[in-house]
Each structure stands twice: as C-alpha cells, then as structure tokens.
C-alpha cells in the first residue's frame, strides 16, 4: 500500500512539474510575440566586414502594398515614388516664355495638381507647368505622390498660328498669378515687351523655315475604291489615322508624329460601304520640321510615292499637276539639306521636341 502511494505521489509530482514548465514556456512565447520583430539588414556602404549586420525592427521598415489585380496580397520594403515622366512636351527657353514660382517648402504634386489653371492655353498658345523633383532634381509635369522644391510655368512664344502677342501674354500672366495665389507661391515674370519682341523674331524664323511637302497620286484610269486604297496603303506600312480621311506611316519613336500621311476626301471615310466610296486622288504628305532627318523621311516619301503609284497604276504629280521628274526630286533634296542645317544652327533640329512644338 505504501509502495503504491509513493508511486502515485511521484506520478502526480511529475504531472505538476510538466504543467509548470509548459505554462512558463507559453508565457515566454506570449511575451516574445508582443516585442518588435527584427530583421538583419546587410550594410551597403562597405564600411563593415561581410559578417557584420545591423538589426532594424520590421515594423519600422517602410512598406508599400502590392496588388496582383485581385486585391492587396503582399507588402514590399522600400516604398518607391512614381517614376520620372520623360514623355510629353517640356519647357525650353528657346521657344517658351518662362515664369519662376518660388515656394517656401517642398510641395506635393497632389496639391499642385489641384491648383493648375483650368485651361492650359493663352489664346492659341499652350501653357505648361513643371516642377523640380526633390528626389532626383529633374523637371517634369507635376504628378501625384511626388514632392517638388521649385516650380515654373511657360507659354509657347510662337507656333503656326503666329507669334505670342500682348493679349495672349497678359492672359498667361493672369492664369499663373491665380495659380500662385492658390498654392501659395511667389511668381516672377519676364518683361512683356521683351517676350513679345522675341516672339515676333521667332515667328519670322519659323515662317521662313517651315516646309510641308505634298505629292498628288492620281489614277491613270478609273477611280479607286476606298477599300482598295486602304488595302494598298496597309501593304506599304500605313495604318488608319486618328482623323478621318487619312492613313499614316507611324514613327519608330513612341509618341512622335507620323513620318508620312496619306490623305483623301474625308467624306469617303464616312461611307457605309468602303467599296462604294470612290477616290480619284490621294495626297502623300511629309511635314519637314516634325520628323528627324536621321529617319530619312524624304527617302520614305519618295519610296512610298513610287510604290503606291506602281501598285495602283497611278501618277506622281506636283502641285501644278505635272509628273515628278528625277531632277525635281534631286532639287527638293538639296533644298531640304539647307533647311535642316538652318534649323540645327538655331538649336531647333527637325524632329526635336521643341521644334515640333514651334511648328505645330
């Protein structure tokens, strides 16, 4: 009996000890769960040995949500800012009148976007606003999620509608002043008389160096159907343009104007049956200042005219209705070379972003 009691007490003691040990382990695990988790981060400056590490609490590492299209699925360290925008028009002192807007502290793109002028034009001239990014020191059109340390606004001094005049410049000043008051910012504008004088000179230069070549393609016999023209145009690399009545040969540069346009009567584009809409003439066009000389747009213009006229049994005619001769093409090519040189000497090479804006 005593032996059995002793054995019973020994078993009971073991059970109690196990319970105490388990409770202690559970308490320690619970306490550890309430402490900040830590992760090892290898040094990147090379100042420590390869085995040295720095511990940082995980809840202090910035994270950004990751979306797989069906909701938030993960978090990634090192939050990233929106990428730098390198597309679209950029302000250039060669062609823009630029006002500076001084701000007291870095300003968010979200706030700037809220106070941009509702209309981005002053008369017939486009108005642009840019900010200097605090993270990389590059100018760009403001975008949400980015801080900017400086701002500037500009208006194009000339385009194919003419030079900037006093009324348009005054409208630009009013729009920028209203934006500056709302931000707030302190604007500084260039002198109006100086800007208008520069605009007249720039307009005169552009007028003397503008060129748009056009070749008429006329059928020798019966008229072409629109469906047939579209078929032949697509065979030679043309695609339907954004505007009715034209096909375009796209530029290899994303966002750039087309290299060539093939225009026809826009009324035919609205016909219900493409085979019933007939065309007797096409216009193959090439806008010289809009396309870089390196893309050889003149050779593309000549080659497309020859290929289309042969495929469609047509003639290549000039503005006067006379057939183009090899000598005429040589003369045009020589004049183009002089035009390219004059544009480049003014730092307005054909196809450059500022040149495209000036000749728009």
C-alpha positions in Angstrom: 0.0 0.0 0.0 2.8 2.4 1.0 4.6 1.4 -2.2 1.6 2.2 -4.3 1.0 5.6 -2.5 4.7 6.5 -3.1 4.4 5.7 -6.8 1.1 7.7 -7.1 2.7 10.8 -5.4 5.7 10.6 -7.8 3.5 10.5 -10.8 1.4 13.4 -9.5 4.5 15.4 -8.9 5.8 14.8 -12.4 2.5 16.0 -13.9 2.5 19.2 -11.8 6.1 19.8 -12.9 5.2 19.4 -16.6 2.3 21.8 -16.2 4.5 24.4 -14.6 7.2 24.0 -17.4 4.5 24.3 -20.1 3.0 27.4 -18.5 6.4 29.1 -18.3 7.1 28.3 -22.0 3.7 29.6 -23.0 4.2 32.8 -21.0 7.6 33.4 -22.6 6.2 32.9 -26.1 3.4 35.3 -25.5 5.8 38.0 -24.2 8.0 37.5 -27.2 5.1 37.9 -29.6 4.4 41.3 -28.2 8.0 42.5 -28.8 9.0 44.1 -32.2 10.2 41.6 -34.7 13.7 42.2 -36.0 15.4 41.6 -39.4 19.0 41.5 -40.4 20.0 44.2 -42.9 23.4 43.9 -44.6 25.4 47.1 -44.8 25.6 48.6 -48.3 28.3 51.2 -47.8 31.1 48.6 -47.5 32.3 50.1 -44.1 31.7 46.9 -42.2 33.0 43.4 -42.6 30.9 40.9 -44.6 29.8 39.2 -41.3 28.6 42.5 -39.7 24.9 43.1 -39.7 22.6 45.8 -38.4 19.2 44.9 -36.9 16.2 47.0 -37.6 12.7 46.5 -36.2 10.5 45.1 -39.0 7.7 47.5 -38.1 10.0 50.4 -38.8 10.8 49.4 -42.4 8.6 51.3 -44.8 6.4 49.1 -46.9 4.1 49.6 -49.9 1.1 47.4 -50.8 1.4 45.1 -53.8 -1.6 44.5 -55.9 -1.9 41.4 -58.2 -5.1 42.6 -59.7 -7.4 40.9 -57.2 -6.6 42.9 -54.1 -3.7 43.5 -51.8 -1.6 40.4 -51.5 1.8 41.4 -50.0 3.9 44.2 -48.8 7.3 45.2 -50.2 10.1 47.1 -48.3 11.4 50.4 -49.5 8.5 52.5 -50.7 9.0 53.9 -54.3 8.0 57.2 -55.7 6.1 57.5 -59.1 8.6 57.2 -62.0 10.0 60.2 -63.7 7.9 61.3 -66.7 10.2 61.8 -69.7 7.4 61.9 -72.3 5.4 64.8 -73.5 6.3 68.5 -74.1 9.0 70.1 -71.9 9.6 73.8 -71.3 12.5 75.2 -73.3 13.8 78.8 -73.1 14.4 78.8 -76.9 10.6 78.7 -77.6 8.9 79.4 -74.2 8.4 82.5 -72.1 9.1 81.1 -68.6 8.0 82.4 -65.2 9.5 81.1 -62.0 7.4 80.3 -59.0 9.2 80.3 -55.6 7.8 78.1 -52.8 8.8 78.3 -49.1 8.9 74.5 -48.7 8.7 71.3 -50.8 5.2 71.0 -52.2 3.3 67.8 -53.1 2.3 67.1 -56.6 -1.3 66.4 -55.4 -1.6 69.9 -54.1 -0.1 71.4 -57.2 -2.5 69.5 -59.5 -5.4 70.8 -57.6 -4.5 74.4 -58.4 -3.3 74.1 -62.1 -5.0 76.6 -64.5 -8.3 75.0 -65.7 -7.4 76.0 -69.3 -3.8 75.3 -70.4 -3.8 77.8 -73.2 -3.3 81.5 -73.5 -5.1 82.4 -76.7 -3.7 80.0 -79.3 -0.5 79.2 -77.3 -0.2 76.2 -75.0 0.8 76.8 -71.3 2.9 74.2 -69.4 3.7 73.9 -65.7 6.7 71.9 -64.4 8.1 71.0 -61.0 11.6 70.2 -59.9 11.5 66.8 -58.1 13.1 66.7 -54.7 14.3 63.1 -55.1 16.3 63.3 -58.3 16.5 67.0 -59.3 14.7 66.6 -62.6 12.0 68.8 -64.1 8.7 67.2 -65.1 5.0 67.9 -65.3 3.6 67.6 -61.7 2.3 64.2 -60.7 0.7 62.8 -57.6 2.9 61.3 -54.9 6.0 63.4 -55.6 7.5 66.3 -53.7 8.7 69.4 -55.7 11.1 72.1 -54.5 10.7 74.6 -57.4 8.0 75.4 -59.9 8.0 77.1 -63.3 5.3 77.9 -65.9 5.8 78.7 -69.5 3.8 79.8 -72.6 4.9 78.9 -76.2 6.2 82.1 -77.9 5.2 81.0 -81.5 3.5 78.3 -83.5 1.9 78.0 -86.8 -0.9 80.4 -85.7 1.7 83.2 -85.3 3.8 84.8 -82.6 2.7 85.4 -79.0 1.0 88.9 -78.7 0.4 91.2 -75.7 -3.1 89.9 -75.1 -2.0 86.3 -75.0 0.9 87.1 -72.7 -1.4 89.0 -70.3 -3.7 86.0 -70.2 -0.8 83.8 -69.4 0.2 86.1 -66.5 -3.3 86.1 -65.1 -3.6 82.3 -65.2 -0.2 81.8 -63.5 -0.8 84.6 -60.9 -4.1 82.9 -59.9 -2.3 79.5 -59.5 0.5 81.2 -57.5 -2.1 82.8 -55.1 -3.8 79.5 -54.5 -0.6 77.4 -53.9 0.8 79.8 -52.5 3.9 80.7 -54.4 5.8 83.9 -55.4 5.9 84.3 -59.2 8.4 86.3 -61.3 7.5 87.0 -64.9 9.8 88.1 -67.7 9.2 91.5 -69.2 6.2 91.6 -71.6 7.8 93.8 -74.3 10.9 91.7 -74.4 8.9 88.5 -74.7 6.6 89.9 -77.5 9.7 91.1 -79.4 11.3 87.7 -79.1 8.1 86.0 -80.2 7.9 88.1 -83.4 11.5 87.2 -84.2 10.9 83.5 -83.6 7.7 83.6 -85.6 9.6 85.2 -88.5 12.3 82.5 -88.4 9.7 79.7 -88.2 7.8 81.1 -91.2 11.0 81.3 -93.3 12.0 77.7 -92.4 8.7 75.9 -92.5 8.1 73.2 -95.2 5.4 70.6 -95.9 5.9 68.5 -99.0 2.9 67.1 -100.8 2.7 64.7 -103.7 -0.5 64.1 -105.6 -1.2 60.4 -106.5 -3.8 60.3 -109.3 -5.1 57.2 -111.1 -4.5 56.8 -114.8 -7.8 55.1 -115.4 -10.9 54.6 -113.3 -11.3 55.8 -109.7 -10.2 53.7 -106.8 -12.5 52.4 -104.1 -11.7 53.3 -100.5 -11.4 49.6 -99.6 -8.8 49.1 -102.4 -6.8 52.2 -101.3 -6.8 51.0 -97.7 -5.6 47.6 -98.7 -2.7 49.0 -100.7 -1.8 51.5 -98.0 -1.6 48.8 -95.4 0.6 46.7 -97.6 3.1 49.6 -97.6 3.1 50.1 -93.8 0.3 52.7 -93.4 -2.4 52.4 -90.8 -5.6 54.4 -90.3 -5.0 57.8 -88.7 -6.8 59.3 -85.7 -8.5 61.8 -88.0 -10.9 60.7 -90.7 -9.6 60.9 -94.3 -6.0 59.8 -93.7 -3.7 56.9 -93.3 -0.3 57.4 -91.5 3.1 55.8 -91.6 3.9 55.7 -87.9 7.2 57.0 -86.5 9.5 54.5 -84.8 9.7 56.8 -81.8 6.8 56.4 -79.4 4.6 59.4 -79.2 6.2 61.1 -82.2 4.2 62.5 -85.1 3.9 60.1 -88.1 6.6 60.1 -90.7 4.1 60.4 -93.6 0.4 60.9 -94.1 -1.7 59.7 -96.9 -4.8 62.0 -97.1 -8.0 61.6 -99.1 -11.5 63.1 -99.2 -12.8 62.9 -95.6 -16.4 62.4 -96.8 -15.4 59.0 -98.2 -14.3 57.9 -94.7 -17.9 58.1 -93.5 -19.3 55.9 -96.3 -21.2 52.8 -95.1 -19.6 50.6 -97.8 -15.9 51.2 -98.4 -16.1 49.6 -101.9 -18.8 52.1 -102.9 -16.8 55.2 -101.9 -14.5 56.2 -104.8 -11.4 58.3 -104.8 -9.6 59.9 -107.8 -6.7 61.4 -106.0 -4.6 60.9 -102.8 -2.2 63.4 -101.2 1.1 61.9 -99.8 2.5 64.5 -97.3 5.7 65.0 -95.3 6.0 67.6 -92.5 9.7 68.5 -92.6 10.2 70.1 -89.1 8.2 67.4 -87.4 10.5 64.4 -88.3 14.2 63.9 -87.6 16.5 63.9 -90.6 18.1 60.7 -89.2 14.9 58.8 -90.0 15.3 59.7 -93.7 11.7 60.9 -94.2 12.4 62.3 -97.6 13.6 58.9 -98.9 10.5 57.3 -97.3 8.3 59.9 -99.0 9.8 59.2 -102.4 9.7 55.4 -102.0 6.1 55.4 -100.8 5.0 57.5 -103.7 6.7 55.3 -106.2 5.5 52.1 -104.6 1.9 53.2 -104.3 1.7 54.7 -107.8 3.1 51.5 -109.3 0.8 49.2 -107.3 -2.3 51.3 -108.0 -1.5 52.3 -111.6 -1.2 55.9 -110.7 0.9 59.0 -111.4 3.1 61.1 -109.0 2.2 64.8 -109.6 3.3 68.1 -108.1 1.0 70.9 -107.1 0.7 72.1 -110.7 -0.4 68.6 -111.9 2.9 67.9 -113.6 4.6 64.5 -113.2 7.6 64.5 -110.8 10.9 64.0 -112.6 14.2 62.7 -111.1 15.6 66.2 -111.4 12.7 67.6 -109.3 13.4 65.1 -106.5 17.1 66.0 -106.6 16.3 69.7 -106.3 14.0 69.2 -103.4 16.5 67.0 -101.6 19.2 69.8 -101.9 16.8 72.4 -100.5 15.9 70.1 -97.6 19.6 69.7 -96.7 19.9 73.5 -96.4 16.7 73.7 -94.3 18.0 71.0 -91.9 21.3 72.9 -91.5 19.5 76.2 -90.7 17.2 74.6 -88.1 20.1 72.8 -86.4 22.1 76.1 -86.3 19.3 77.6 -84.3 19.3 74.5 -81.9 15.9 73.6 -83.4 16.8 70.4 -85.3 14.0 68.8 -87.2 12.1 66.3 -85.0 13.3 67.7 -81.7 10.6 68.2 -79.1 10.8 72.0 -79.1 10.9 72.1 -82.9 7.7 70.1 -83.1 6.0 72.5 -80.7 7.2 75.5 -82.6 5.9 74.1 -85.9 2.6 72.9 -84.6 
